[in-house]
């Protein structure tokens, strides 16, 4: 008797900086994982639009990711767009063009759904953690925070302080001037008032950085101590707190060229990792932090998990 065909899912995470692909089979084995730096928010977020050259990069990237998904044997495709497409006046038009040209419908999700997906992804990487912990996911357009106590979500929100959005808004010098640092920190500080209020009622000693900037921060910190970078396929790791805090200081005060030359630096992160570092520093100051963890799982892994539910509301296409 013939066995049933395997349903292989391709998840496309269309972020403000990076487009990601995850291909997994029905038991969760990763068949392919790719990322392409698209910089969808570059040159446009200040004007509340996706710039024409960024739109072209987005469409080209989706064609490439679709080819990779098909090579990996994917049978169904789900695409999810976040801050850049949901917040710009032409984001819906860009999503519609991607669907026309690739036949893959784009689900534009709100900040609450984005945070929920991230929480599900991180839970797969750190299922054993039950203490009060703050998940932080730094994107290009927005940053998501989820405060958990055991398995209960006590606070979850998406804030429009992604690193591309901050760079577009403040146009900082290279390196950041003292004025730049104060302006950006003051903006982050005031924007995150709801988070500070939540933390005042539920003190937190553990922060979990979700993928993206945190992956690169881990690798740069490891290289500074002559340690091994994050091995391929690793889903969780723990930061050395003292060395990481030193690395954050170095990043905040660095030039782009200095960042590009740092061992462990991913080239696509060099434009904004100093702003990510400034954002992490601002948050850590509000925590009596005892541990800082890394989850390489984030939104796309959370999406895959939700797709296993019988009632799935998301638009998909067959490949």
C-alpha positions in Angstrom: 0.0 0.0 0.0 1.3 3.4 -0.9 2.2 5.8 1.9 0.6 9.2 2.1 2.7 12.0 0.6 4.6 14.1 3.0 3.4 17.7 3.5 6.4 19.9 3.4 5.8 23.5 4.4 7.7 26.6 3.3 7.4 29.6 5.6 8.5 33.0 4.3 9.2 35.7 6.9 9.2 39.0 5.1 10.9 41.3 7.6 11.9 45.0 7.2 15.6 44.1 6.9 15.6 40.5 5.9 13.5 38.0 4.0 13.8 34.5 5.6 12.8 31.0 4.4 12.2 28.0 6.5 11.3 24.6 4.9 10.3 21.9 7.3 8.6 18.5 6.9 5.6 17.4 8.9 7.7 16.1 11.8 9.7 19.3 12.1 12.9 18.4 10.3 14.6 21.4 8.7 15.1 20.8 5.0 16.3 24.3 4.2 16.8 27.6 5.9 17.9 30.8 4.0 17.9 34.5 4.5 18.4 37.4 2.0 19.1 41.0 3.1 16.4 43.0 1.4 16.4 46.2 3.4 12.8 46.8 2.7 12.6 49.9 4.9 15.7 51.6 3.6 15.1 55.1 2.1 11.4 55.0 2.7 10.2 54.6 6.3 10.7 58.2 7.1 8.3 59.0 4.2 6.0 56.2 5.3 6.5 54.2 2.1 8.5 51.3 0.6 10.9 52.9 -1.9 10.9 51.6 -5.5 14.4 50.1 -5.3 13.4 48.3 -2.1 10.3 46.9 -3.8 12.4 45.5 -6.6 14.7 43.8 -4.1 11.7 42.3 -2.3 10.2 40.8 -5.5 13.6 39.5 -6.6 14.2 37.9 -3.2 10.8 36.2 -3.2 11.5 34.6 -6.6 14.8 33.3 -5.3 13.4 32.0 -2.0 10.5 30.3 -3.9 13.1 28.5 -6.1 14.9 27.3 -3.0 11.7 26.2 -1.4 10.8 24.2 -4.5 14.3 22.6 -4.6 13.8 21.5 -1.0 10.5 19.8 -2.0 8.1 22.2 -0.4 4.4 21.5 -1.2 2.7 24.4 0.5 3.9 28.0 1.0 2.9 30.6 3.6 4.3 34.1 3.5 4.0 36.6 6.5 4.9 40.3 6.3 5.6 42.4 9.3 6.3 46.0 10.2 7.4 47.6 6.8 4.4 46.3 4.9 1.9 46.8 7.6 2.9 50.4 8.4 3.6 52.0 5.0 1.0 53.4 2.7 2.1 51.2 -0.2 2.8 48.1 1.8 -0.4 46.4 0.6 0.5 47.2 -3.0 3.9 45.6 -2.6 2.3 42.5 -1.0 -0.2 42.3 -3.9 2.7 42.5 -6.5 4.6 39.7 -4.8 1.5 37.6 -4.9 0.9 38.4 -8.6 4.4 37.6 -9.6 5.1 34.6 -7.4 1.6 33.2 -6.8 2.4 33.2 -3.1 -0.2 35.2 -1.0 1.3 37.5 1.6 -0.4 37.5 5.0 0.3 41.0 6.6 0.2 40.5 10.3 -0.3 43.0 13.1 2.2 43.5 16.0 0.2 41.3 18.4 0.3 38.4 16.1 4.0 38.9 15.3 4.8 38.8 19.1 2.7 35.7 19.5 4.5 33.9 16.7 7.9 34.9 18.1 6.9 33.6 21.6 5.9 30.2 20.0 9.2 30.0 18.2 11.3 30.8 21.3 9.3 28.3 23.3 10.6 25.6 20.9 14.2 26.6 21.5 13.9 27.0 25.3 11.1 24.6 26.5 12.7 24.0 29.8 12.6 27.6 31.0 9.8 28.6 33.5 11.2 31.6 35.4 10.1 35.1 34.7 11.8 36.0 31.3 11.6 38.7 28.8 11.8 37.8 25.1 13.2 40.6 22.9 13.1 40.4 19.1 14.8 43.3 17.3 13.6 43.9 13.8 14.1 46.5 11.2 10.7 48.2 11.6 9.6 47.1 15.0 10.8 45.4 18.2 8.7 42.8 20.0 8.6 42.1 23.7 7.0 39.2 25.5 7.1 38.9 29.3 6.4 35.4 30.5 5.9 33.9 33.9 6.1 30.1 33.7 4.0 29.5 30.5 1.7 32.5 31.0 2.1 35.6 28.9 2.0 38.6 31.2 2.8 41.2 28.6 3.2 41.2 24.8 3.6 44.2 22.5 5.2 45.4 19.3 6.9 48.8 19.3 7.9 50.8 16.2 11.5 51.1 17.3 13.1 48.7 14.8 16.7 49.6 13.9 16.1 50.6 10.3 13.2 52.8 11.5 15.5 54.5 14.1 18.2 55.1 11.6 15.8 56.5 9.1 14.2 58.8 11.8 17.4 60.1 13.4 19.9 59.9 10.5 22.8 59.5 13.0 26.5 60.2 12.3 29.1 57.6 11.9 30.1 56.9 14.6 27.1 57.9 16.8 27.6 61.2 18.5 26.7 61.8 22.1 23.7 63.8 20.9 22.6 60.8 18.6 22.9 58.4 21.5 20.8 60.6 23.8 18.1 61.3 21.2 17.7 57.6 20.3 17.9 56.4 23.9 15.3 59.0 25.0 13.0 57.9 22.2 13.3 54.2 23.1 12.9 55.0 26.8 9.6 56.9 26.3 8.2 54.5 23.7 8.7 51.5 26.0 6.8 53.1 29.0 4.2 50.2 28.9 7.0 47.7 29.1 8.6 49.5 32.1 5.2 49.5 33.8 4.9 45.7 33.3 8.4 45.1 34.6 7.7 47.2 37.7 5.0 44.6 38.7 6.9 41.6 37.6 10.7 41.9 38.1 12.7 39.9 35.5 16.3 38.5 35.7 16.4 36.7 32.4 16.3 38.1 28.9 16.0 35.9 25.8 17.2 37.5 22.6 15.5 36.1 19.5 17.5 35.5 16.4 18.6 38.4 14.1 20.8 41.0 15.9 21.3 38.6 18.8 22.8 35.9 16.7 25.5 38.3 15.4 26.0 39.8 18.9 26.7 36.3 20.2 29.2 35.5 17.4 31.1 38.9 17.8 31.2 38.3 21.6 32.5 34.8 21.1 35.2 35.9 18.7 36.4 38.5 21.2 37.0 35.7 23.7 38.6 33.4 21.1 35.6 31.1 21.5 33.7 29.2 18.8 30.9 31.0 17.0 27.4 29.6 17.1 27.5 26.2 15.3 25.0 25.7 12.4 21.8 24.1 13.7 22.2 25.4 17.2 18.8 26.5 18.7 19.9 27.9 22.1 22.9 29.4 23.7 23.8 31.5 26.8 25.7 34.8 26.6 28.6 35.6 28.9 27.2 38.6 30.6 30.4 40.6 31.3 31.9 40.1 27.9 28.6 40.8 26.2 28.2 44.1 28.0 31.7 45.1 26.9 30.8 44.1 23.3 27.7 46.3 23.5 29.7 49.3 24.5 32.2 48.7 21.7 29.4 48.4 19.1 27.6 51.5 20.3 30.8 53.5 19.8 32.0 51.9 16.6 32.1 53.1 13.0 30.5 51.0 10.2 34.0 50.1 8.9 35.1 49.0 12.4 32.0 46.8 12.6 32.6 45.3 9.2 36.1 44.3 10.3 34.9 42.7 13.6 35.3 38.9 13.5 31.9 37.3 13.8 30.1 40.2 12.1 27.5 39.3 9.5 27.9 41.9 6.8 24.2 42.6 6.5 24.0 43.5 10.2 26.9 46.0 10.1 24.7 49.0 9.1 22.5 48.8 12.2 24.1 46.5 14.9 25.3 49.6 16.9 21.7 50.8 17.2 20.6 47.3 18.2 23.3 47.4 20.9 22.0 50.7 22.1 18.5 49.3 22.3 19.6 46.2 24.2 21.6 48.4 26.7 18.5 50.6 27.3 16.4 47.5 28.1 19.0 45.7 30.2 19.2 48.8 32.5 15.6 48.1 33.6 16.4 44.5 34.6 18.3 43.0 37.5 19.7 40.7 34.9 21.3 37.4 35.9 21.2 35.6 32.6 21.0 36.5 28.9 20.0 33.7 26.5 19.8 33.3 22.8 17.1 31.7 20.8 17.9 31.1 17.1 14.2 30.3 16.7 11.9 33.2 16.1 8.9 34.1 14.0 9.1 31.6 11.2 9.5 28.7 13.7 6.5 30.0 15.6 4.5 30.2 12.3 5.4 26.6 11.5 4.1 25.5 14.9 0.8 27.3 14.4 0.3 25.7 11.0 0.0 22.3 12.7 -3.3 23.4 14.2 -6.4 21.9 12.4 -8.0 25.3 11.9 -5.4 27.5 10.1 -6.7 30.9 9.0 -3.7 31.9 6.9 -3.7 32.1 3.1 -1.4 29.7 1.4 -0.4 28.4 -2.0 0.6 25.1 -3.4 4.1 24.9 -4.9 
